[in-house]
Amino acid sequence: MTARRIRPPKQRREITIEHDGKRYPAYEGEPLAAALMASGVTVLGRSSKYHRPRGASCGTGDCGNCLVQVDGMPNRCACTTPCHDEMVSESQNVIGSAENDLLAMTDWMFPRGLDHHEMFTGLPLVQPVAQRIIRKLSGLGVLARTADSSAEREPRPPTIVDVLVVGAGASGLAAAEVAREAGAEVLLVEALNEPGGRRLGGLHCSPSDAKTATRKLLEMGVDIWPDSGAVQIDRTQGVLEVLILRPEGLFPVRPRATVLCCGGYVSTGVFPNNDLPGIMAAEWAARLITKWGMLPGERPVICADEPIAKALRELFVKAGAPPVRVLPISAAYADVWPGNPPEKLVTALGGKHVERVIVENAAGTEVVDCDLVVVASPPAPAFELALDAGAHVAYEEQSGGFAVRAGPEGGTAAENVFAAGTLVGPCTVEEAHAGGRTAGEAAATAALTLLQESYHSRENRDAS
């Protein structure tokens, strides 16, 4: 895989980081994965069981392929962890390093798979010992020795807001804007360190659109929390409470109305060896080029439908790496795609990174040399939070996931919980923006109605 830096990121200070005992150049604030890939480090992790090589494939911190130890803290996603000067990161769950892991022999020794639960079942004295060893070998990271887990922390008081918007993609930004225009107090939380969602990669619109929208919200008085993921939603005694995980800890938020714009999970196709480093989601590849000046490969194969295929093609050509092959998205899912796709990505091949793919079509079988496979599939809705809130979900065939069932105004089966964007099904950025505006307006109306009812209730109690 021949990833390289094509230009320095704009307005970023050059710094130095350390990974597995070696020092590398980086730029302040860029993802750790981008900095390491630019220096030729493409194997960032290993799978927990077979210790297969893993790279940064999603760019959103959802797949867990690039987990590393950062400044003593385990299980940090290299694709979302920003670099700072003198940052120290280490491979985890390996003997040696992620690049050269002694435990990788597991994949070679058990080509047909391994059921560790049945190992040594006939040897009652050996099996418990073997199970302890296996569990230790397949663990994920080591807790920081400096962490004081016994320290008691005072619970934080809940933050009360009119409207909480979860997710700062196209739908979330639009929902927050409309709700604020309606007079509601709005809190917008985003799990990544920058709002924008799909806009950041430049495949759908200019990345500057996200910055403009974010700046406008701040000027309007919207409170924006980046690096803040909603991890739990619960309704106790009729009060909805959402737990937000921030770098400083957990923050409870009690909104009068909530708009869920959680987006979705990207996929890199369904074909053998789709887990090799160098196979990644289209939005991540685009963001590496446009925002961080990092070309993830010189010979890309693109799996995408129009108009995304055209945008990706132009992006790589401009970066000096014209695609060696462009396939329809159905090729990456041929075994599970409805009907009979005209082309099929049979398998990816390579050792520690993708080196070629085998493609089948009506003309026969073709081996395509490449060092990068970019897959632009519809994301599967991240429905879990909505389900916890009491919303209903239904299987959505196009994305292969479960979408939240929402009404025309974004309302769900959960009281005063609204949904928009990819969460309710595949949509364009424009459709997500429109859905966010509708849901944001409905949420503001619901929240301000509750506020007014509460005010009148207090007035009546005072009068009596």
N, C-alpha and C positions, 0 to 999 in steps of 0.2 A: 504494500500500500504506500503510495508516494504522495502523502499529504505534505503540504508546504505552505509557508506564509507567502501571500502574494502582495500584501501591503499592510502597514501597521494600522490598527484600529484608530479611528478619529478620537482626538482629545483624550488619549490614554497614556499614562506615564509608564515607561519601560521599567520593569522590575526583575527580580530574580527569585525563583522558587526552587525548592528541593523535592525530588521524588525518588524514593528508593535509594537514597544516598548520593544521587547525582544532581547537579545544579543545572537549571534550564532558564533561558530567557522567557519572559512573559510580559503581559500588559495588565496593568491594574484593572480589576473588575471583570476581565474576560473569564469565561468558564475554564476551570482547570483542565478539562478534557481538550479544549481548543488549544491551549498552550502546549500541552504534552504532544498532541497530534502534530502540531506545527514543527516539533523537534523530532518527529519520527517515532514517538511512543504511541502505538496504536492498540496494544493489548493492555487494557486498564484493569481487568478483573478476570476472575475464573468462576465458572459455574460451581455451585456448592457441592454437587454430588460427583460429577464426572470430571470436574476441573477443565472443562473445555474453555478455550480463550474467548474473552468477551471484550467488546469495545463499546464506545458511546453510540448507541443506536437510536434513542428516542429524542434526546435533547430536552426532555421535560421532567426527568427524575422519576418516571413511572415504572420503567422496566427493571431497574436494579442491576443492569449489566455492568455498570462502571463504578461500583461501590469501592471506596478507598478510605483509608484512615487519614484524617486531615487534622493537623495540630493536636494529635492525641485523641481525637473523637472518631469513633468508628462509623461505618456505613454512611458516609457522605457521598452523594452522587457527584461524580466529577463533571458531569455535563451541566450541572446547575450551581456548583460551588464556585463563587468568584475568587479570583486570585488576589492575594495581597503580598506585599513585599516580605520575603523570608518565610513564606508559607512552607510547611513541611508536610508532605503527603507520603503515604506508604501503601504498598499492596497489602491486601488482607486475604485470609483464607488460602494461603499458599505456603509452600516450603521453598524458599528462594525468592522469586519475584513473580509478578503476573506474566512477564515475558518468558521466564524460564522457571516453570513450576514443576517441582519433582513429582507432585501428586497428579500431574497430567497423565501419568502412566495408567491411572484408573480407567480412563477412556479407552486406552489401547488394550488393557487386560480384559475388559468386559464389553466386547463389541456388540453383544446381543442384549446388553442391559444388565443391571444388578439390582436384586431385591435384597437389601441388607437386613431386612427383618427376618429372612429365612436363613441367613448365614449361621452356621454352626449350631443349628437347632437341636441336633442330636448330641451335642456336647454341653451339658448344663453348666460345667465349670468354666468353659471357654466363652460361651455366648455372652454373658454379662460383661466380661472384659472387652470382647470385640465390639459390643454395642457402644460402650463408653468411648472407645477409641474412634469409632466411626462418627459418633456425634461430635466429638472434638474436631475431627478433620473437616467436617462439613459445616462448622460454625461460621458465623458472619461477624468478623471483627473481634476486638478485645476492648472492653470498657477502659476508659481513661483512668489511670491510676490516681490522677490528681482530682478526680471528681469526688465530691463529698456527698454520697448518696444518703447519708444519715441526717443531713442538715434539714431542719424543719423550716418550711416556708409558709408564710402567712398566705391564705387564699386571697386572690385578687378580687376586689368587688367587680360585679358585672358592669360592662359598658352598655348604657341604654341608648339606643338610636331608633329613629323612625324606620329607616330602611337599611337593611344590610344586603349588599350585593356581593356574592361569592364568585370570584372569577373576573379578571379584567381583560378579557378578549373583546372582540367586536360587540357582542351582545351585552357584556357587563359594562363596558364604557358607555354604551348608549343608554342602558337602564339607569345608571347612576346620574347621567346628565339630565334625563327627563324627570327623574324623581326629585332632583335638586331644584329644577326649574319649577316644579309644582309646590315647592316650599318645604319639602321634607328634609330632615337631617339625614345625611347619607354617609355610611361607612362602606368603602370598597376594599375588599381584601383580595390579594393575589398571591398564590403559592410561589410563583417565580419572582425573581428580584427586579422584574420590570413589567409594567402593564403593556398590553398590545396583542398578545395571542398570535393568531395567524398573520397579523399585519407585520410582524417583526422580520419575517423572512423575505418580504418583497415579492412573493409569488402572486399575491392577490391585489396588493396596492403598495404604495410607497411606505417604507418603514417610518418615515417622518410623520405620516398620518397618525400613528399611535402616539408619538410624542406631542403632537399638536392637541390631540384629544385629551391626553393626560394633563397637559399644562392648563387647558381650559377648565377641567374639573377642579384643579387646585385653586384656580382663580375664582371659581364659583363657590368655594368653601367645602368641597367634598373632602372628607378625610380618607386618605389612601394609605393602606398598609401593604407594602411589598414584603416578600419573604414571609408571608403569613397564610398558611393553609388551614382551611376549615376541616377539622378532624372528627368532629362529633356534633350531632344535632339531636336534641332531646326536648320533649315537651313534658314538663312536670307541673301538675296542678294547673294546667291550662296555659302555662308560660313557656314560650319557646326559648331555648338557650342553645347557643352555638359556641363550641370551644374552638378558639383560633390558636394554632401553634405558631409562635413567633420565635426568633432567635433568643429572646429573653425568657421564654417560657410560655405557659398556657394562659390565655386571656378569655374569660367568658364574656359573651356578648348576648344581650337580650333585645332583639329587634321587635318592633311592632309588625313589620312585614319583611319578608326575605325574598330576594330574587336569586335563584340558583343559576349561574352561568358557568358551570364547572368544566365545560368543554368535553373532551374525550381522550381516549387512549389510542395512540397511533400503533400501527402494526407494520412489520417488515415482510409480510407475505407468509404463505403457507407452502413451503417447499424444503427439501432436505438441506441442512446446513445454513438455514436462514439466520443462524445465530453467530456466524463468523464476523469478526471485526471487519469493517468496511461495508457492511450492509446496514443502511440507516434510513430513517424517515426523511421525506422530502423537505419538510419544514425545517428540520435540524440542519440538513445540508445547505439549504438556502441561507439560513441565518449565519452559519459559519462563514460563508462567502461574503454576504452583503454587510454584516455587522462587524465581524471579527477579522476579516481579511485573510481567512484561512481556507485554502483549497483542499477539500478532503480526499481528492483523488484525481489522477491525470487521465484515466481511461474509464469514465463512468458508463454504466448501463442504467438507463432510466426506465422505470415501470410506472407509467402514468397515462391518464387520458387527457384529452384537450379540455380546457385551455392550459392546464397545469403543465402538460408535457411541453408545450411551446415555451412557456415561461422558464422551465428548467433548462431546456435546450439553449435558449438565448443566454441564460445566466452562466452556464458552463462555457459556452463559446466565448463570451466576453471575458471570462476568467482565464482563457487560454487552454481549456480542456474540452474540446468538442466530444460529445457522447459517441461511443463506439456502437451503440445500439439503443433504439428506443422501442419499448414493448408496451402494449396496452396493459392497464393495471390487472386485467383478468389473467394475464400470463403468470403473475406471481401467486395467484390463487386458483390455478387451473383445476386442481383436484377437488375443490369445494365450490367452484363458481357454477351458477346455474347455466345449463346449456352446454355447448361445446366450444370453448374459446379457440380462436384461430391459431394462437400461439401458446406455448407452455414453457415456463421456466422449470425445467426438470429438476435441476439441482445446482447448488453452488459448490465450488471446489476450492480447496486451499488448505494451508497448514495453520498458520497463526493469523491469517487474514485472507479475504477472498482474492483469488487469482484468476478465476474463470467461471463462466456459467455455461450450462448446456441448455440449448433452446430447441424445442421441437415445433415444427409447423408442417404445412402440406408439402413443402419442398424437401423435407427430411430433417435430419438432426445436425445441429451446428454447435461447435465449441467456440465461445466468444471469450477472448482474453480481456480481462478487465481488472481494475483494482478498487472498484467502488460500485455498489448497486444501490440506487436511490429509489425508494418505493413511496408512491403518493396514494395511499389508500384512505378511504373515508374513515375518520376516527370513530371508535366505538364509544358511545356516550358513557361518561363517568357518573353513573346513576346512583351510586351507593348512598350518598348524603341525602338525596331526595327520597330514597326508599326509607331511610331512617326517620325522616321527617313525617312519613305517612303518605307520600305520593305513590301513585300506581305506575308500574312500568309494563312495557310490552316488548316482545322481541321485534327487532327491526332488521329486516333481511339485508338491506344494502350495506350496512356497516357491520353486520354480524354481531350486534350487541343489543342491549336492552335500553330502549329510549323511554323517557318520562312522558307519561300521557298528560297533556296540557290542553286547556281550552283555548278559544280564540284570543283571550287576553293574557294567556300564559298561566292561568290559574290551574292548580293541581288539586288532588283529593285532600291534601293537607291544608288546613285553614291558614290563610294569609301567607302561603308559600307558593311562589311563582317560579316558572322555569322558562329558559329561552336559549337560543343558539343550538350548538351541536347536541346539547343535553336532550333535546326533544327530537333529534333526528338529523341526518346529513343536510347541510345547507351551505350556501355561499356566504361570503363575508357580508354581502349586501343584505341577504335574508336574515343573517344573524343580527345585524344592526337593527333592522326593522322589527324583528321579534323582541329584541332587548328594549327598544323604545316602548313597545306596547306593554310589555311586562312591567317595566319601570313605572309607567303611568298608572297602571292598575295597582301596583304595590304602594305607591305614594298615596293614592286615594284611600286604600284600605288602612294604611298607617295613620293618616290624618283624621280619618273617621274615628278610629279607636282613640286617638288622642282627644278628640272633641268629646266623645262619649265619656271618657275618663274625667275630663274637666267638668262636664255637667253633673256627673255623679258626685264629685267632690262638692260642688256648689249646693246640690240638694242635701247632702249630709250636713254641711255647715248650716244651711237654713233650718234644718230640723233640730 
